[in-house]
Amino acid sequence: MAEDLHLTNIPTMSVGEAVRVLAGAYGSLIHKGEGIKKMPSVMLWGPPGVGKSQGVREIAEQLESDTGKRVYVTDVRLLLFNPIDLRGIPTANEDKTLAVWLKPKIFDMDPSEDVINILFLDEISSAPQSVQAAAYQITLDRVVGEHRLPDNCIVIAAGNRVTDKSVAYKMPKALANRLLHIEIEVSISAWRTWAVFHGIHPMVTGYLEFKPDALISFHASSEELAYASPRSWEMVSNILNSVSSDIDQVFLLIAGLIGMGAAAEFRSWSKVYRELPEMEEIFAGQANHMPRSADALYALVSAMTAYAREHRDDMEQIRNSIIYASHLPPDFSVVLLKDYLSIEKDYRMKLMRIPEFVRWLQTKGSLLNGII
């Protein structure tokens, strides 16, 4: 292992910020008719599990939405490659006088005008330096040997830092100087916005709103195999959504993802759901009970958000829930309405048709910090 590159002089962003900035830059080039090659290749740095790979997929989704083009992501795990894998397999030419190189699958991209390709070089810092060296031409010249990327191809790389104690090699400065560097940080507010939009289980979002420090427990010096991260919490959500929402029943599976200690704390906290009123009663306008403790209120907000997401088009039910929320402590009503705004793109346009939401904005909207 070698000493890590110095990362303190590069911008730090949440996954959501990186998606917004990069998708906006690529979209601007495309709308102006400028070549994508005008944008340098990008390198995303960050510890394991913070969402770098997810961010690249979200950039693709954003570009599809903004440009109307089809976007294809070619995900290349460089850790599994040898230098020859990038150049292709040598074979004889037709008259057997010269060697030619068969094109690798990663270069078999659609060059059409209505297509955008993203070549995602993941785990680049985990690749041996011989493979990183083979990435020189891809990141700057967009070629390897005789093979050239099409003009409609975006190149994004990602990797862990050497200081993360993952498999990582120091990036040669010649390669580093060819990239636009961004360090991905964990942001609980940005993660929650993403989580609501993607239907992360309400027990997970509620717990992490109550205890935001639990979102990531990664420490480079730790020898623990299972630890909390945005990625592992998403997997916990998948278990709760698809296997069983009974934490006792799936406790050992959850512990295998985030560790025994974190799983035990999560299970203990989840008991607050017993204090909550029925969601059907809240959204039917029939609930009078409201929990008092902070942990139960966080659980309530997440449960209401999940129910609202499932019934997003029933505006009468949404209206009833906003009336109920008007009696919540202000901080919790703000969290709830922020969550509602994240249910789907432009959902605020639907909410603005509800008089009770407009009145809430008039009295407490300033607490949303300009999100409207």
N, C-alpha and C positions, 0 to 999 in steps of 0.2 A: 504494500500500500504506500502511496505517496501523499505528500501534504496537499490539501485541497486548494483549489483556486480561491482567491480572496473574493467573497461575494458581497462585501458590505458596500461596494460602490455601484451596485446594480439595483434597479427598481424592484420593490416587493409588492406583490398584489395577491388578493384572494383569487380563487379559481374564477369566480364570477367576473371580477374586474379584468382578468386576463382575457376571458372570452369576449367581453364587451370591447376592449381595446383592439385586440387582434382581428376579430370579425369585422369591426368597423374599418380598420385599415385595409384589409383585403377587399372588403365590399366597396370602399371608395375607389381603389385602383380599378376594380372590375367595372363599376358604373362609369368611370371616366374613360374607359377603353385603354387604360395603361396596362402594360404587361405585368403579370404577377411577379416576374423576375425582378421588378424594381424594389420589391420588398425583400430584405435579407432573410435568410433562414433563421428560425427562432429556436432558442434553447430554453426549456423550462426546467428549473432546478427545484428540488424540494425533497423532504424526507419521504419514506415509503408511505403510501396510503392517503396522501393529501388530496388526490383527485386530478393529477396531471393528465392521465389518460382520459378520464371522464371529460376534462376540459376540452381536449382535442375533438372529441365526439360532439360536444356542444357547439364548438366553432363551426363544425360541418353543418349541424342543424340550423344554426343562425344564418349561415351563408345560403343554404337552400331557401330559407324563408325570405331573405332580403334580396336575392338575385333571381330567384325562379329557376336556377340551374340545378341539375343533379350533382350531388357532391359524393364522391367515393373516397373512403379512407383506406389506405394500404398501410397496415400496422406491421412494422418490421422490428422484431426483438433482436437487436444487434448482438446481445449476449450469446445467442445461439448460432451466430454466423462466423464463418471464416472469411478472410479477405477474398478468396476465390469465389465465394458464394455471391458476392456483390458484383463481380465482373462477369461471371458466367463460366460454363464448362468449355474448355478448349476442344476443338475438333478440327479436322482437315477441311479445307475448302473444296469446291467441286472438283477441281483438277488435281487435288492433293499436293499442291505446291506450297500452300501457306496455312497457318493456323488461324482459325476464326473462333470467336467466342459466342456461344449460344446465349441469347438474351435471358437474364434471370426473370422469374415471374414478377418480381416487384416492379420491373420496368414495362410490363405489359399493361399500359394504361390507355384509356379512351381519350384521344386528343381533340374530340369534338368541341365546337364552340359553346354548346349548351351543357357542357360538363366542367366541373372543377374537381381536380384530384388533390388529395392531401397525402403526401408521403410522410408517415409518422415514424421516425427513427427512435423507438423507445429503448430505454435502458442503455443509452449510448455511453454513459459514464461507467457502465458495468462491463463494456466490451473491452477486450485486450487492446493495447495501443496499436497493434498491427491492423485491427479492424477499424479503430477510430481513424487511423491514417487513410484507410480506403474511403472513409466518409468525407475526406477533404474535398474531393472533386464534386461529390453530390451536393454539399452545402454551399459551395461557392460557384462552381462551374456547371452544376446540375448534370454532370456526366460521370460515368465510370468507364474508363477505357473507350470502347467504341459505342457505348450505349448512352443515349441522351434522354433526359426527362422531357415530356411534352411541355409546351409553353403554358399550359393551363394547370401546372402542378405547383402546389404550395409545399414547402419542406419545413417540418417542425420536428425538433428533437427534444427528448426529455431524459432526465436521469437523476439519480440520487447523488448527494454530496458525499465526498470521501469522509467527512466528519460524521456522517450518519452511520458509519460502521457497517453499511451494507457492502455487497460486492461492488466496488467502485475503484476506478483508476483515475489518476490525475489526468485531466484533459490537456493535451499539448496546446501551448499558447498559440501556435499557428492555426489550429482548428478553432480555438476559442475566439480568436480575432475575426473569424469569418461569420460569427453568429450574433444575433440580437438576444441578449440574456435577460431573463425574468425569473425572479425567485418567487415561488408559490408559497404563501403563508396560509395558515388555518384561521378562518374568520367564522365565528359562530353565527353571526348575523347573516353573512352571505351563505353559509351552509344551510341555515334554516330556510331561507328563501328557496334554495334549490330543493331542499327536502320536502317542503310543502307542495311544490310544483310536481315533484316526482312521486308523491304518495308514500313517503317514508312513514312507517308505522307510528301512530300518535304516542305510544309509550316511549319510543325512542326520542321523538322531538320534544315531548314534555319533559323527560328526564334531563336532556341536554340543555334545555332552556333553564331548568332549575339548577343544574350543575354544569355550566359551560366548560369548566376545566376538564371535564370527563370526555370531551370530544376526542382528544388525542392524549395518549399517555406515553408516546414514544420517547425513549431516552437512549442515546447512542451507547451509553455505558452499560445499559441493562442487558442481561442475558435471557430475559423472558422471551418466549416464542410467541405467545398470544398477548396482544396489547391493543388498546383502543385507538382507532383512527377513523377518519371519515369513511374509508373503505370498509373497515370491519363493522362499523355501526350500520352501514347499508346492508351488509350481509346478515346482521342481527335482525334488521327490519324484514329482510326476505324470509327468514325463518318464522318470525311472528306473523307475517302476512300469509305465508303459504303452507307452513307446517302446522303450527298451532299458536294461538295468541295466549295460551296458558303458559306463563313463564316457568312455573314449577315443572311442567311436562317437558319443556325444551331447555331447561336450565343448563344441562351439561353441554348441549350444543352451543349455547350462547357463551358459556365459560371457555369453550374451545376456541372462540373467536377473540374475546376481549380479556381473558384471564379470569381466574376464580374470584379474586378480590373484587374486580370491577363488576362482574356478573352478580355477585352477592349483594353489592350495594344497589345495583339496578333492580334486582328482585325485591329487595326490602322496600325501596321507594315505590315500586309499582303497586303496593298495597293501598296507596292513597286512592286508587280508582274505585275502591269500595265506597268511598264517601261521595262520589259524584251522582248528581241526578241523572235520570235517563235522558239520552240525547233526543229521543223521539219526543219527549215531553217539552224540552227546551224549544225545539224547532216547530212544535205545534202550538207554542205560546201558552203552555199549561204548567210550566215549572215555576215553583215558588222558592224551592230550596237552593241555596248557594253556599258552597263550602267557604270556610274562613281561613284555613291555614295556607301558607304560601305554596307549599309543595302540591297541595290539592288544587289550588288555583292554576298552577302551571299545567297540571294534568288536565284540568277542565278546558283550558284554552286549546291545548293540542287535540283533545277529543272533539271539541266543537269544530275545529278547523278540518279535521279528517271527515266528520259528518257533512260539513258544508261542501267539501270537495266532491263528495259522492252525490250531493243533491244541488249542485251548483246552478242548475237551470230552474229550480223551483224557487222563484224569487219571494214567494210568500213565506216559505220556511226560512229563507235567509233573512227576511225582514223580521220575523219573530225572534230569531237568534240575536239580531242587532238590538232589538228592544231589551232582551234579557241582558245583553252585554253592557247596556248603558248603566246598569246597576253594579257592574264590576268595579273594583278599585281602578283608578285611571291608568296606572302602569299596565295592568293586565288587559284592559280594553284596547290599549294601543297595540300590544303584542297581537291580540286577536285580529284587529282590523288590518294590521300589516300582513298577517298570514292570509287573510281573505284576499288581499290585493295580489298575493302570489299564487292564487289557486290556478289561474290560467292567464295567458297574455291578454292584456287590456280588459281584465275583469272589472276594473274600476268603472268602466263605462256602464256596465250593468248595475253596479252598486249605486252609481249616481242617480239612478231612477227610483231609489228607495228614499222617501222623505226622511226617515229616521237616520239613515246614513249621512245624508246631507246635514241634518241638525247636529249629529255627532261631530262632523267636520267643523262646523261653525264654532263649537264649544271646545273641542279638544284636538282638532286637526293639526294645530301647530306642533303637537308632540310627535307627529309623524316625520318631522325633520325633512320636509320637502319631498316626500315620496310620491305625493299626488301630483 
